[in-house]
Amino acid sequence: MKNNALKFRKITVRCVLLLNSLIFPLLLYAQGSEQGDFSVKFGGFIKNDFFYDTRQVVAAREGHFLLWPARPSFDQEGQDINDVPSLNFLSIQTRLNAAFTAPEVYGFKITGMVEGAFFGHSNPDINGFRLRHAFVRLQRNASEILFGQFWNPLFFTASFPDVVSFNTGVPFQPFSRNPQIRYTFRAKGVSLVAAALSQRDFASVGPAGASSVYLRNAAMPDLHMQVHYTLSKPDAPTSLTTGAGIAWKKIVPELITPQGYKTDAGVSGFSFGGFARLNLPSVTLKAQYVLGQNTTDLLIIGGYGISQVVDQSKGIVEYTPLKTRQVWIEAHTNGKVLQPGIFIGMSENLGAVSDLLPGTSVTGLGTDIKTLFRVSPRVHYNLGSARFALECEYTRAAFGTVNINQNSRGVPVDVTDVSNLRLLFAVYLFI
C-alpha cells in the first residue's frame, strides 16, 4: 500500500509540473505579448441549455440543434411513436477562442482567430472539441482578404437571429461555416464581397449522405458575390444596414453509375439572399429573404432530382435542383438588463427547377416537407457577465409524399401538419 501511495504521489507531482510547464509560459506570453506588436486575446463563453420538447424532433447532438418536429411514424395499432415528449440538459455549446494581432507589414494589418466548441463532430463525438473558425485576415486601406474557415457569406454577420436556441434560426436562416478565400472592399458605407468556398463540416447531401466529396469532384468552388450598404451618422443612435448577394454552386453526385459506367453529370444551382437591419434607440428590427437551389449544405430543406435519362444502358442521367424560399423577421429591445424579443420564420418547398422524371425519387434534406413555420418569443436577463435566457420555440412542419406522377416538380402532396413546442432555458457566462 505504501509503495502504491508513493507511486501515486510521484505521478501526481509529475502531472502538476507538466501542466505548470505548459500553462505558465502561455499565460506569461499572453500577458507580455499585449505590450508588444504581437497580441493574443482570449474569449468565449460557458453556456448551459435546459430544454423540453412536446414530441420527438429532427436534430443534431442529442436534440440540441433543433431543425423541425419528427414526421409521424405509426406502430401496428396506428399510434404515432414520435408523439412522445423529451427532456435534456447539455453544456456542449460552451466555446473558447483566441484572437491574434500580428505586426503590420508593408501597411497590411494582420489578424487571425481560432475558435472551437465542445459540440463534437457527430453524435458519438458529443462533448468533443470541434473547430468553428480558423482564419487569417489581411487589411490595407479599403481592402480586406480573409483566408480560412469562417461563416458562409449567406450567413450575413451584420444581421442574423439573436435567438436563444443554438440553431440560430435554422432552417429559415442559412447556417454554414466554410474554408474560403474572401475579398471585401469598403468605401463610404458600401461593401463589396467576393468569395470562393469549399465544404467541411456543413456539406451537400448526395447518394452517400452529407459529404464534401460532391463539391470536390465538381472541381469548382462555391462562388459568392454580394453588396452591402450602411446608412448611419456619427454618434447617431439610428442606423440602417442592407445587403444582397448571389451564389452559384455545382456538385457531382457520383462518378460511376449503378450500371458500372463512368459519369461526371453534375447539378448546379443559384441562390439569392437579401437582408435589412434597422437599429433604433430602443428597438432593433431585422429581416432576411433567401431563394435557394440545392441548399442542403446550408441546413435548408431542398436537394435535387433526375430530369431525364441521357443513356439508358449506361445509367447516365441529368439532374435538376430543387428550389426553396425562406423568410424571417425579428424584433428585440435594446435594454442592457432586460431584453425581450421575437423571431418568426417561414420556409416553402417550391419544387424542382424543371420537371422530374416519373418513377424516380429526389435526394436532399427535408424533401418530404412542403412548408415550415416557426415563432419563438424570448427574453434575456443580463446580470453583469452572466445571462439568463428563456425561449418558447413553436415549429410546425407540413409533411407529405413526393409523388412525381401527381406533382412533376416534386412538391410533396397529401400533406399533414405536425408541430413541436420547445421550452428552452439557458444560462451564459461570457469570458
C-alpha beads as a LAMMPS data file, in Angstrom:
LAMMPS data file: protein, C-alpha beads

431 atoms
430 bonds

1 atom types
1 bond types

-500.0 500.0 xlo xhi
-500.0 500.0 ylo yhi
-500.0 500.0 zlo zhi

Masses

1 110.0

Atoms # bond

1 1 1 0.000 0.000 0.000
2 1 1 2.824 2.383 0.907
3 1 1 4.554 1.688 -2.419
4 1 1 1.345 2.339 -4.313
5 1 1 0.780 5.575 -2.414
6 1 1 4.347 6.679 -3.128
7 1 1 3.950 5.914 -6.846
8 1 1 0.666 7.849 -6.919
9 1 1 2.323 10.879 -5.300
10 1 1 5.183 10.797 -7.800
11 1 1 2.751 10.613 -10.727
12 1 1 0.697 13.480 -9.277
13 1 1 3.772 15.674 -8.810
14 1 1 4.903 14.967 -12.390
15 1 1 1.473 15.832 -13.778
16 1 1 1.398 19.113 -11.853
17 1 1 4.900 20.006 -13.052
18 1 1 3.960 19.156 -16.647
19 1 1 0.812 21.266 -16.553
20 1 1 2.747 24.105 -14.943
21 1 1 5.424 23.955 -17.646
22 1 1 2.753 24.109 -20.374
23 1 1 0.279 26.630 -18.977
24 1 1 2.507 29.078 -17.077
25 1 1 4.650 30.097 -20.099
26 1 1 1.455 30.523 -22.144
27 1 1 -0.018 32.863 -19.550
28 1 1 3.218 34.847 -19.356
29 1 1 3.343 35.056 -23.146
30 1 1 -0.297 36.151 -23.385
31 1 1 0.230 38.883 -20.794
32 1 1 3.549 40.082 -22.144
33 1 1 2.577 39.949 -25.808
34 1 1 -0.041 42.665 -25.373
35 1 1 2.777 45.123 -24.686
36 1 1 4.499 44.317 -27.962
37 1 1 3.454 44.237 -31.579
38 1 1 2.022 40.744 -31.333
39 1 1 -1.005 40.253 -29.070
40 1 1 -3.370 37.472 -28.116
41 1 1 -6.799 37.963 -26.592
42 1 1 -8.747 35.006 -25.213
43 1 1 -12.529 34.879 -25.059
44 1 1 -15.631 32.754 -25.356
45 1 1 -18.468 31.774 -23.080
46 1 1 -19.907 28.994 -20.964
47 1 1 -23.476 28.056 -21.863
48 1 1 -25.838 25.583 -20.253
49 1 1 -29.087 24.621 -22.050
50 1 1 -32.119 23.021 -20.396
51 1 1 -34.864 22.117 -22.865
52 1 1 -38.146 20.238 -23.138
53 1 1 -39.883 19.165 -26.396
54 1 1 -43.514 18.131 -26.678
55 1 1 -42.610 15.477 -29.303
56 1 1 -39.591 13.806 -30.883
57 1 1 -37.606 16.101 -33.197
58 1 1 -35.129 16.016 -36.064
59 1 1 -31.992 17.443 -34.516
60 1 1 -28.244 17.053 -34.015
61 1 1 -26.334 16.235 -30.807
62 1 1 -28.966 14.596 -28.655
63 1 1 -31.666 17.084 -29.616
64 1 1 -29.565 20.175 -29.001
65 1 1 -29.509 21.585 -32.566
66 1 1 -33.206 21.535 -33.441
67 1 1 -34.371 21.509 -37.074
68 1 1 -38.073 20.521 -37.070
69 1 1 -40.522 18.072 -35.457
70 1 1 -40.173 14.411 -36.440
71 1 1 -42.520 13.057 -39.103
72 1 1 -45.258 10.776 -37.712
73 1 1 -44.293 7.102 -37.602
74 1 1 -47.087 4.682 -36.717
75 1 1 -46.975 1.362 -34.901
76 1 1 -49.212 -1.632 -35.655
77 1 1 -52.080 -0.054 -33.693
78 1 1 -51.834 3.262 -35.519
79 1 1 -50.147 5.081 -32.644
80 1 1 -47.602 7.779 -33.541
81 1 1 -44.389 6.626 -31.857
82 1 1 -42.875 10.122 -32.307
83 1 1 -45.684 11.722 -30.314
84 1 1 -43.609 11.440 -27.131
85 1 1 -42.030 14.341 -25.187
86 1 1 -38.311 14.660 -24.481
87 1 1 -36.144 16.437 -21.892
88 1 1 -32.407 17.107 -21.876
89 1 1 -29.668 19.237 -20.242
90 1 1 -26.451 19.993 -22.173
91 1 1 -23.401 22.291 -21.945
92 1 1 -21.817 21.448 -25.307
93 1 1 -22.287 24.916 -26.798
94 1 1 -19.553 26.232 -24.493
95 1 1 -16.792 27.716 -26.648
96 1 1 -13.299 29.188 -26.461
97 1 1 -11.481 31.491 -28.861
98 1 1 -8.197 33.280 -29.324
99 1 1 -7.859 36.448 -31.429
100 1 1 -4.367 37.251 -32.702
101 1 1 -2.872 40.532 -33.874
102 1 1 0.470 40.454 -35.672
103 1 1 2.847 43.339 -36.501
104 1 1 1.998 45.359 -39.611
105 1 1 3.938 44.515 -42.757
106 1 1 4.014 46.866 -45.777
107 1 1 0.895 48.600 -44.482
108 1 1 -1.053 45.352 -44.014
109 1 1 -2.832 44.843 -40.684
110 1 1 -2.601 41.107 -39.981
111 1 1 -5.044 39.429 -37.626
112 1 1 -6.342 35.927 -37.067
113 1 1 -8.731 33.923 -34.983
114 1 1 -9.178 30.357 -33.785
115 1 1 -12.421 29.269 -32.140
116 1 1 -13.738 25.923 -31.029
117 1 1 -16.614 24.444 -29.056
118 1 1 -17.457 21.175 -27.346
119 1 1 -20.212 20.362 -29.840
120 1 1 -18.315 17.417 -31.337
121 1 1 -18.205 16.287 -34.970
122 1 1 -21.059 13.786 -34.698
123 1 1 -23.438 12.335 -32.113
124 1 1 -20.897 9.682 -30.946
125 1 1 -18.341 12.501 -30.545
126 1 1 -20.580 14.736 -28.426
127 1 1 -18.505 16.769 -25.914
128 1 1 -15.549 16.558 -28.326
129 1 1 -13.712 19.785 -29.128
130 1 1 -14.659 20.970 -32.636
131 1 1 -13.148 23.695 -34.806
132 1 1 -15.560 26.534 -35.586
133 1 1 -13.424 29.332 -37.013
134 1 1 -9.770 29.454 -38.076
135 1 1 -8.716 32.268 -40.380
136 1 1 -6.078 34.851 -41.229
137 1 1 -7.221 38.349 -42.238
138 1 1 -5.121 40.950 -44.057
139 1 1 -6.368 44.554 -44.180
140 1 1 -4.934 47.511 -46.060
141 1 1 -6.727 50.782 -46.769
142 1 1 -10.214 49.844 -48.041
143 1 1 -9.395 46.241 -48.897
144 1 1 -9.567 43.102 -46.798
145 1 1 -8.820 39.490 -47.666
146 1 1 -9.628 36.522 -45.468
147 1 1 -8.152 33.022 -45.729
148 1 1 -9.597 30.166 -43.695
149 1 1 -12.760 28.835 -42.113
150 1 1 -15.475 31.400 -41.456
151 1 1 -19.211 31.897 -41.898
152 1 1 -20.746 31.202 -45.295
153 1 1 -21.438 34.602 -46.945
154 1 1 -25.190 33.842 -46.968
155 1 1 -24.976 33.885 -43.178
156 1 1 -24.980 37.689 -43.056
157 1 1 -22.901 38.534 -39.994
158 1 1 -24.343 42.068 -39.983
159 1 1 -27.833 40.695 -39.354
160 1 1 -28.736 37.245 -38.025
161 1 1 -31.263 35.940 -35.471
162 1 1 -30.359 36.518 -31.837
163 1 1 -32.440 33.577 -30.620
164 1 1 -31.544 31.562 -27.528
165 1 1 -31.555 28.257 -29.409
166 1 1 -28.222 27.163 -30.867
167 1 1 -29.931 26.597 -34.239
168 1 1 -29.726 30.396 -34.797
169 1 1 -32.935 30.354 -36.817
170 1 1 -32.185 27.226 -38.900
171 1 1 -33.764 26.077 -41.237
172 1 1 -35.017 29.571 -42.113
173 1 1 -31.582 31.146 -41.666
174 1 1 -28.689 29.768 -43.803
175 1 1 -26.124 28.224 -41.470
176 1 1 -22.677 27.015 -42.509
177 1 1 -19.008 27.632 -41.828
178 1 1 -16.708 27.021 -44.793
179 1 1 -12.994 27.072 -45.628
180 1 1 -12.781 30.006 -48.026
181 1 1 -10.974 32.901 -49.638
182 1 1 -12.984 36.118 -49.243
183 1 1 -12.234 39.609 -50.530
184 1 1 -14.044 42.693 -49.179
185 1 1 -13.778 46.285 -50.400
186 1 1 -15.287 49.072 -48.272
187 1 1 -15.862 52.702 -49.229
188 1 1 -18.387 55.300 -47.996
189 1 1 -20.741 52.827 -46.372
190 1 1 -20.647 50.372 -49.282
191 1 1 -19.047 46.915 -49.023
192 1 1 -18.377 44.652 -51.995
193 1 1 -17.754 40.985 -51.201
194 1 1 -16.433 38.171 -53.392
195 1 1 -15.723 34.686 -52.057
196 1 1 -14.786 31.158 -53.144
197 1 1 -15.672 28.339 -50.733
198 1 1 -15.137 24.659 -50.149
199 1 1 -17.077 22.461 -47.709
200 1 1 -16.081 20.749 -44.466
201 1 1 -18.466 20.377 -41.509
202 1 1 -21.507 21.543 -43.480
203 1 1 -21.715 19.636 -46.762
204 1 1 -24.157 18.929 -49.581
205 1 1 -26.353 15.841 -49.360
206 1 1 -25.884 13.146 -52.015
207 1 1 -26.208 9.383 -52.559
208 1 1 -23.860 8.630 -49.640
209 1 1 -25.353 11.241 -47.306
210 1 1 -23.762 14.579 -46.448
211 1 1 -20.199 14.833 -47.773
212 1 1 -17.804 17.384 -49.243
213 1 1 -16.819 14.884 -51.946
214 1 1 -19.614 16.032 -54.273
215 1 1 -18.315 19.623 -54.375
216 1 1 -14.703 18.458 -54.561
217 1 1 -15.477 16.271 -57.582
218 1 1 -17.061 19.244 -59.356
219 1 1 -13.584 20.849 -59.307
220 1 1 -15.195 24.270 -58.799
221 1 1 -15.615 26.209 -55.551
222 1 1 -18.893 27.565 -54.246
223 1 1 -18.876 31.166 -55.592
224 1 1 -20.422 34.263 -53.982
225 1 1 -20.869 37.956 -54.844
226 1 1 -22.504 40.476 -52.503
227 1 1 -23.012 44.206 -51.921
228 1 1 -23.824 45.749 -48.526
229 1 1 -24.754 49.324 -47.621
230 1 1 -24.800 51.016 -44.222
231 1 1 -26.519 54.339 -43.632
232 1 1 -25.507 55.962 -40.358
233 1 1 -24.290 59.210 -38.844
234 1 1 -21.557 59.666 -36.216
235 1 1 -22.949 59.486 -32.663
236 1 1 -26.461 58.889 -34.030
237 1 1 -28.470 56.090 -32.314
238 1 1 -30.168 55.117 -35.576
239 1 1 -28.601 53.149 -38.446
240 1 1 -29.731 51.040 -41.403
241 1 1 -27.740 48.185 -42.923
242 1 1 -28.919 46.340 -46.025
243 1 1 -27.338 43.842 -48.387
244 1 1 -27.967 41.372 -51.176
245 1 1 -25.976 38.670 -52.898
246 1 1 -25.919 35.788 -55.343
247 1 1 -24.203 32.399 -55.061
248 1 1 -23.543 29.588 -57.526
249 1 1 -22.646 26.027 -56.614
250 1 1 -22.167 22.806 -58.578
251 1 1 -21.866 19.278 -57.231
252 1 1 -21.206 15.912 -58.895
253 1 1 -23.291 13.294 -57.039
254 1 1 -21.487 10.207 -58.378
255 1 1 -18.526 9.175 -60.522
256 1 1 -19.907 5.776 -61.519
257 1 1 -23.454 4.789 -62.408
258 1 1 -25.264 1.808 -60.856
259 1 1 -24.588 0.021 -64.153
260 1 1 -20.836 0.481 -63.661
261 1 1 -20.085 3.302 -66.138
262 1 1 -18.105 6.486 -65.547
263 1 1 -20.112 9.700 -65.252
264 1 1 -19.438 13.320 -64.400
265 1 1 -23.042 14.551 -64.514
266 1 1 -23.440 17.483 -62.157
267 1 1 -26.224 19.555 -60.655
268 1 1 -25.734 23.303 -60.292
269 1 1 -27.897 25.967 -58.741
270 1 1 -28.127 29.651 -57.925
271 1 1 -29.084 31.142 -54.588
272 1 1 -30.136 34.720 -53.872
273 1 1 -30.224 36.406 -50.481
274 1 1 -31.060 39.822 -49.089
275 1 1 -31.257 41.329 -45.602
276 1 1 -32.019 44.529 -43.733
277 1 1 -31.290 45.629 -40.182
278 1 1 -32.674 48.805 -38.612
279 1 1 -31.176 49.957 -35.325
280 1 1 -33.425 52.381 -33.436
281 1 1 -32.723 53.870 -29.992
282 1 1 -34.859 51.313 -28.150
283 1 1 -35.604 48.571 -30.713
284 1 1 -33.700 46.568 -33.369
285 1 1 -35.563 45.189 -36.387
286 1 1 -34.148 42.541 -38.765
287 1 1 -35.377 40.710 -41.858
288 1 1 -33.917 38.287 -44.403
289 1 1 -35.048 36.530 -47.578
290 1 1 -33.327 33.617 -49.339
291 1 1 -34.317 31.903 -52.583
292 1 1 -32.067 28.863 -52.893
293 1 1 -31.408 25.917 -55.183
294 1 1 -29.946 22.714 -53.687
295 1 1 -29.116 24.404 -50.370
296 1 1 -28.760 21.329 -48.162
297 1 1 -25.241 22.415 -47.156
298 1 1 -26.856 25.469 -45.518
299 1 1 -29.178 23.237 -43.422
300 1 1 -32.134 24.369 -45.544
301 1 1 -34.688 21.962 -46.996
302 1 1 -34.110 21.037 -50.630
303 1 1 -31.858 18.935 -52.824
304 1 1 -32.083 17.670 -56.399
305 1 1 -33.698 15.090 -58.647
306 1 1 -33.372 13.446 -62.061
307 1 1 -34.798 15.370 -65.009
308 1 1 -34.008 12.912 -67.799
309 1 1 -32.026 9.835 -68.795
310 1 1 -29.219 10.543 -71.257
311 1 1 -28.130 6.928 -71.789
312 1 1 -30.464 4.189 -70.574
313 1 1 -27.976 1.334 -70.966
314 1 1 -25.220 3.110 -69.031
315 1 1 -27.496 4.755 -66.486
316 1 1 -26.262 8.276 -67.260
317 1 1 -28.761 10.963 -66.241
318 1 1 -29.246 14.721 -65.990
319 1 1 -30.144 16.420 -62.710
320 1 1 -32.179 19.440 -61.760
321 1 1 -32.084 21.260 -58.383
322 1 1 -34.986 21.746 -56.002
323 1 1 -35.629 25.349 -55.005
324 1 1 -36.927 26.727 -51.732
325 1 1 -37.596 30.135 -50.275
326 1 1 -37.071 31.270 -46.717
327 1 1 -38.031 34.486 -44.974
328 1 1 -37.657 35.532 -41.377
329 1 1 -38.180 38.666 -39.315
330 1 1 -37.049 39.536 -35.809
331 1 1 -37.517 42.330 -33.308
332 1 1 -35.935 42.857 -29.915
333 1 1 -35.450 45.694 -27.486
334 1 1 -32.021 47.171 -26.762
335 1 1 -32.197 47.158 -22.981
336 1 1 -28.933 46.481 -21.197
337 1 1 -30.526 44.330 -18.494
338 1 1 -33.885 43.077 -19.761
339 1 1 -34.201 42.356 -23.487
340 1 1 -37.360 40.673 -24.831
341 1 1 -37.574 39.668 -28.479
342 1 1 -39.408 37.558 -31.031
343 1 1 -38.402 35.584 -34.143
344 1 1 -40.777 34.476 -36.927
345 1 1 -39.669 32.303 -39.851
346 1 1 -41.313 30.668 -42.870
347 1 1 -39.955 28.229 -45.466
348 1 1 -41.542 26.721 -48.596
349 1 1 -40.545 23.897 -50.928
350 1 1 -41.103 25.271 -54.462
351 1 1 -40.136 22.056 -56.227
352 1 1 -37.624 21.355 -58.971
353 1 1 -36.481 23.949 -61.481
354 1 1 -37.688 21.667 -64.308
355 1 1 -39.923 18.593 -64.485
356 1 1 -38.611 15.465 -62.793
357 1 1 -38.518 12.061 -64.445
358 1 1 -41.525 9.919 -63.429
359 1 1 -40.632 6.866 -61.427
360 1 1 -37.579 8.498 -59.824
361 1 1 -37.034 9.947 -56.376
362 1 1 -35.401 13.102 -55.019
363 1 1 -32.258 13.397 -52.883
364 1 1 -31.741 16.013 -50.204
365 1 1 -32.738 17.311 -46.781
366 1 1 -36.364 17.504 -45.690
367 1 1 -37.603 16.807 -49.233
368 1 1 -40.885 15.470 -47.814
369 1 1 -41.652 18.864 -46.212
370 1 1 -43.821 21.324 -48.137
371 1 1 -43.786 24.221 -45.664
372 1 1 -42.231 25.145 -42.329
373 1 1 -43.264 27.806 -39.828
374 1 1 -41.704 28.954 -36.572
375 1 1 -42.407 31.586 -33.951
376 1 1 -40.179 31.930 -30.896
377 1 1 -40.647 34.682 -28.322
378 1 1 -37.820 35.081 -25.811
379 1 1 -36.434 37.205 -23.021
380 1 1 -32.820 37.835 -21.987
381 1 1 -31.887 38.957 -18.488
382 1 1 -28.307 40.193 -18.189
383 1 1 -26.567 40.192 -14.821
384 1 1 -23.090 41.576 -15.401
385 1 1 -21.154 38.976 -17.407
386 1 1 -23.904 36.408 -16.858
387 1 1 -27.097 35.997 -18.859
388 1 1 -30.297 34.099 -18.130
389 1 1 -32.499 33.453 -21.154
390 1 1 -35.906 31.876 -21.656
391 1 1 -37.366 30.974 -25.063
392 1 1 -40.562 29.300 -26.260
393 1 1 -39.990 27.887 -29.768
394 1 1 -43.021 26.643 -31.725
395 1 1 -42.217 24.891 -35.046
396 1 1 -44.769 23.458 -37.473
397 1 1 -43.893 21.255 -40.472
398 1 1 -46.242 20.199 -43.278
399 1 1 -45.132 16.658 -44.202
400 1 1 -46.244 14.997 -47.411
401 1 1 -45.298 12.415 -50.033
402 1 1 -43.100 13.085 -53.043
403 1 1 -45.115 11.614 -55.922
404 1 1 -43.741 12.830 -59.255
405 1 1 -46.762 11.369 -61.088
406 1 1 -49.010 13.752 -59.109
407 1 1 -46.602 16.698 -58.998
408 1 1 -43.916 16.731 -61.692
409 1 1 -41.765 19.224 -59.755
410 1 1 -41.554 17.021 -56.674
411 1 1 -43.545 19.238 -54.315
412 1 1 -44.925 16.985 -51.548
413 1 1 -48.624 16.126 -51.837
414 1 1 -51.216 14.948 -49.276
415 1 1 -49.585 16.992 -46.516
416 1 1 -50.212 16.760 -42.787
417 1 1 -49.179 19.394 -40.227
418 1 1 -47.014 18.303 -37.296
419 1 1 -45.857 20.676 -34.572
420 1 1 -43.444 20.787 -31.644
421 1 1 -43.136 23.209 -28.769
422 1 1 -39.689 23.593 -27.221
423 1 1 -39.243 25.323 -23.884
424 1 1 -35.622 26.375 -23.512
425 1 1 -33.823 27.892 -20.529
426 1 1 -30.171 28.897 -20.931
427 1 1 -27.522 30.275 -18.594
428 1 1 -24.408 32.010 -20.004
429 1 1 -21.163 33.317 -18.584
430 1 1 -19.272 35.467 -21.082
431 1 1 -15.493 35.384 -20.759

Bonds

1 1 1 2
2 1 2 3
3 1 3 4
4 1 4 5
5 1 5 6
6 1 6 7
7 1 7 8
8 1 8 9
9 1 9 10
10 1 10 11
11 1 11 12
12 1 12 13
13 1 13 14
14 1 14 15
15 1 15 16
16 1 16 17
17 1 17 18
18 1 18 19
19 1 19 20
20 1 20 21
21 1 21 22
22 1 22 23
23 1 23 24
24 1 24 25
25 1 25 26
26 1 26 27
27 1 27 28
28 1 28 29
29 1 29 30
30 1 30 31
31 1 31 32
32 1 32 33
33 1 33 34
34 1 34 35
35 1 35 36
36 1 36 37
37 1 37 38
38 1 38 39
39 1 39 40
40 1 40 41
41 1 41 42
42 1 42 43
43 1 43 44
44 1 44 45
45 1 45 46
46 1 46 47
47 1 47 48
48 1 48 49
49 1 49 50
50 1 50 51
51 1 51 52
52 1 52 53
53 1 53 54
54 1 54 55
55 1 55 56
56 1 56 57
57 1 57 58
58 1 58 59
59 1 59 60
60 1 60 61
61 1 61 62
62 1 62 63
63 1 63 64
64 1 64 65
65 1 65 66
66 1 66 67
67 1 67 68
68 1 68 69
69 1 69 70
70 1 70 71
71 1 71 72
72 1 72 73
73 1 73 74
74 1 74 75
75 1 75 76
76 1 76 77
77 1 77 78
78 1 78 79
79 1 79 80
80 1 80 81
81 1 81 82
82 1 82 83
83 1 83 84
84 1 84 85
85 1 85 86
86 1 86 87
87 1 87 88
88 1 88 89
89 1 89 90
90 1 90 91
91 1 91 92
92 1 92 93
93 1 93 94
94 1 94 95
95 1 95 96
96 1 96 97
97 1 97 98
98 1 98 99
99 1 99 100
100 1 100 101
101 1 101 102
102 1 102 103
103 1 103 104
104 1 104 105
105 1 105 106
106 1 106 107
107 1 107 108
108 1 108 109
109 1 109 110
110 1 110 111
111 1 111 112
112 1 112 113
113 1 113 114
114 1 114 115
115 1 115 116
116 1 116 117
117 1 117 118
118 1 118 119
119 1 119 120
120 1 120 121
121 1 121 122
122 1 122 123
123 1 123 124
124 1 124 125
125 1 125 126
126 1 126 127
127 1 127 128
128 1 128 129
129 1 129 130
130 1 130 131
131 1 131 132
132 1 132 133
133 1 133 134
134 1 134 135
135 1 135 136
136 1 136 137
137 1 137 138
138 1 138 139
139 1 139 140
140 1 140 141
141 1 141 142
142 1 142 143
143 1 143 144
144 1 144 145
145 1 145 146
146 1 146 147
147 1 147 148
148 1 148 149
149 1 149 150
150 1 150 151
151 1 151 152
152 1 152 153
153 1 153 154
154 1 154 155
155 1 155 156
156 1 156 157
157 1 157 158
158 1 158 159
159 1 159 160
160 1 160 161
161 1 161 162
162 1 162 163
163 1 163 164
164 1 164 165
165 1 165 166
166 1 166 167
167 1 167 168
168 1 168 169
169 1 169 170
170 1 170 171
171 1 171 172
172 1 172 173
173 1 173 174
174 1 174 175
175 1 175 176
176 1 176 177
177 1 177 178
178 1 178 179
179 1 179 180
180 1 180 181
181 1 181 182
182 1 182 183
183 1 183 184
184 1 184 185
185 1 185 186
186 1 186 187
187 1 187 188
188 1 188 189
189 1 189 190
190 1 190 191
191 1 191 192
192 1 192 193
193 1 193 194
194 1 194 195
195 1 195 196
196 1 196 197
197 1 197 198
198 1 198 199
199 1 199 200
200 1 200 201
201 1 201 202
202 1 202 203
203 1 203 204
204 1 204 205
205 1 205 206
206 1 206 207
207 1 207 208
208 1 208 209
209 1 209 210
210 1 210 211
211 1 211 212
212 1 212 213
213 1 213 214
214 1 214 215
215 1 215 216
216 1 216 217
217 1 217 218
218 1 218 219
219 1 219 220
220 1 220 221
221 1 221 222
222 1 222 223
223 1 223 224
224 1 224 225
225 1 225 226
226 1 226 227
227 1 227 228
228 1 228 229
229 1 229 230
230 1 230 231
231 1 231 232
232 1 232 233
233 1 233 234
234 1 234 235
235 1 235 236
236 1 236 237
237 1 237 238
238 1 238 239
239 1 239 240
240 1 240 241
241 1 241 242
242 1 242 243
243 1 243 244
244 1 244 245
245 1 245 246
246 1 246 247
247 1 247 248
248 1 248 249
249 1 249 250
250 1 250 251
251 1 251 252
252 1 252 253
253 1 253 254
254 1 254 255
255 1 255 256
256 1 256 257
257 1 257 258
258 1 258 259
259 1 259 260
260 1 260 261
261 1 261 262
262 1 262 263
263 1 263 264
264 1 264 265
265 1 265 266
266 1 266 267
267 1 267 268
268 1 268 269
269 1 269 270
270 1 270 271
271 1 271 272
272 1 272 273
273 1 273 274
274 1 274 275
275 1 275 276
276 1 276 277
277 1 277 278
278 1 278 279
279 1 279 280
280 1 280 281
281 1 281 282
282 1 282 283
283 1 283 284
284 1 284 285
285 1 285 286
286 1 286 287
287 1 287 288
288 1 288 289
289 1 289 290
290 1 290 291
291 1 291 292
292 1 292 293
293 1 293 294
294 1 294 295
295 1 295 296
296 1 296 297
297 1 297 298
298 1 298 299
299 1 299 300
300 1 300 301
301 1 301 302
302 1 302 303
303 1 303 304
304 1 304 305
305 1 305 306
306 1 306 307
307 1 307 308
308 1 308 309
309 1 309 310
310 1 310 311
311 1 311 312
312 1 312 313
313 1 313 314
314 1 314 315
315 1 315 316
316 1 316 317
317 1 317 318
318 1 318 319
319 1 319 320
320 1 320 321
321 1 321 322
322 1 322 323
323 1 323 324
324 1 324 325
325 1 325 326
326 1 326 327
327 1 327 328
328 1 328 329
329 1 329 330
330 1 330 331
331 1 331 332
332 1 332 333
333 1 333 334
334 1 334 335
335 1 335 336
336 1 336 337
337 1 337 338
338 1 338 339
339 1 339 340
340 1 340 341
341 1 341 342
342 1 342 343
343 1 343 344
344 1 344 345
345 1 345 346
346 1 346 347
347 1 347 348
348 1 348 349
349 1 349 350
350 1 350 351
351 1 351 352
352 1 352 353
353 1 353 354
354 1 354 355
355 1 355 356
356 1 356 357
357 1 357 358
358 1 358 359
359 1 359 360
360 1 360 361
361 1 361 362
362 1 362 363
363 1 363 364
364 1 364 365
365 1 365 366
366 1 366 367
367 1 367 368
368 1 368 369
369 1 369 370
370 1 370 371
371 1 371 372
372 1 372 373
373 1 373 374
374 1 374 375
375 1 375 376
376 1 376 377
377 1 377 378
378 1 378 379
379 1 379 380
380 1 380 381
381 1 381 382
382 1 382 383
383 1 383 384
384 1 384 385
385 1 385 386
386 1 386 387
387 1 387 388
388 1 388 389
389 1 389 390
390 1 390 391
391 1 391 392
392 1 392 393
393 1 393 394
394 1 394 395
395 1 395 396
396 1 396 397
397 1 397 398
398 1 398 399
399 1 399 400
400 1 400 401
401 1 401 402
402 1 402 403
403 1 403 404
404 1 404 405
405 1 405 406
406 1 406 407
407 1 407 408
408 1 408 409
409 1 409 410
410 1 410 411
411 1 411 412
412 1 412 413
413 1 413 414
414 1 414 415
415 1 415 416
416 1 416 417
417 1 417 418
418 1 418 419
419 1 419 420
420 1 420 421
421 1 421 422
422 1 422 423
423 1 423 424
424 1 424 425
425 1 425 426
426 1 426 427
427 1 427 428
428 1 428 429
429 1 429 430
430 1 430 431
